[in-house]
Amino acid sequence: MKPSGLPFLLILILCAIFLSGATESATTLAAESTKNAAGDHSTPVDNTGADKSKSSSIIPSNAQPAETYTYQIENYYYNSANRWNWPGIVAALSTLGLVLFGAWQMWFVKRAARATEIAAEAAKKSAEAAANNVIATRELANLERPWIIVSKKSLIGLPLEETSIISPIQIEISWEITNVGRSPGLITSVSKAIVCAPPIDIPEPFYADDPLSAGELLIPPSGDHAQTSRKEISQEEFADFMTRKTCVMFFGRIQYYDASRRDLHVTRFCYRWYIENERLMQYSIGPRNYVEYS
């Protein structure tokens, strides 16, 4: 609720009127009291040889009639009661000045509060606009950035019949690095590994980055880069694989920049193969701690 100075201003004006009236009433009451006191006590007659010109014109003499004296007394107090009430006027003017000063001060405070409110509202709108601009810029950057994924995985070399086992067994995984984003991706390092791991209690991933010989590998939008990874599996590892004690896990990490070279992005992937009903099956999604797209 916005403060209003109108009630306070009216109260100050009423106080000024009351003080002015009270001062005038006090002066009139003092004059009436003096008049009553003069009526109750007679003024002694100056019978000395003092200068008569310095005596008050309202002091009666022996030759002055009583009616004339009474008229002079009433006329004196009438003039005293109708003179300018300078103390009351000064008090009223002072109070009026205080009222005007208070009204100006309240107007100034109200104006300063309004200015502060406007500035706060402008700052809030500016902050909201800046936040919206950051969000819009980030969303646009995410739309236009490169996105590197691993696609077209295939595992070959695992015999499904024991009669064809030749130890050690060499398996081969063919895979592709594909850019599904809208701008080129600059790949700086690639880490990959093939292991035989338990299908349930999966260990934490480890990465050994292989620096690229050319320094950077540019993948344009909708472009891809074919890769082949190989591993030798012993006869014991193959036996555990055939009895579902282990699975073949292929995982890795790719680090790359966008065209501005400002943000380093990371793709972590994981794929698993296992035996089910004497058939080779593939998990297309690896464990959470093995998968990342940033």
HELIX and SHEET records of a PDB file:
HELIX    1   1 LEU A    6  ASP A   40  1                                  35    
HELIX    2   2 LYS A   52  LYS A   54  5                                   3    
HELIX    3   3 ALA A   66  ALA A   81  1                                  16    
HELIX    4   4 TRP A   86  GLU A  144  1                                  59    
HELIX    5   5 GLU A  162  SER A  164  5                                   3    
HELIX    6   6 GLN A  235  MET A  242  1                                   8    
HELIX    7   7 ARG A  288  TYR A  290  5                                   3    
SHEET    1   A 3 ILE A 148  ILE A 156  0                                        
SHEET    2   A 3 ILE A 169  ASN A 179 -1                                        
SHEET    3   A 3 ASP A 224  ILE A 233 -1                                        
SHEET    1   B 3 ASP A 210  PRO A 211  0                                        
SHEET    2   B 3 GLY A 185  ALA A 197 -1                                        
SHEET    3   B 3 LEU A 217  ILE A 219 -1                                        
SHEET    1   C 5 ASP A 210  PRO A 211  0                                        
SHEET    2   C 5 GLY A 185  ALA A 197 -1                                        
SHEET    3   C 5 CYS A 247  TYR A 257 -1                                        
SHEET    4   C 5 LEU A 264  GLU A 276 -1                                        
SHEET    5   C 5 ARG A 279  TYR A 283 -1                                        
SHEET    1   D 5 ASP A 210  PRO A 211  0                                        
SHEET    2   D 5 GLY A 185  ALA A 197 -1                                        
SHEET    3   D 5 CYS A 247  TYR A 257 -1                                        
SHEET    4   D 5 LEU A 264  GLU A 276 -1                                        
SHEET    5   D 5 GLU A 292  TYR A 293 -1                                        
END                                                                             
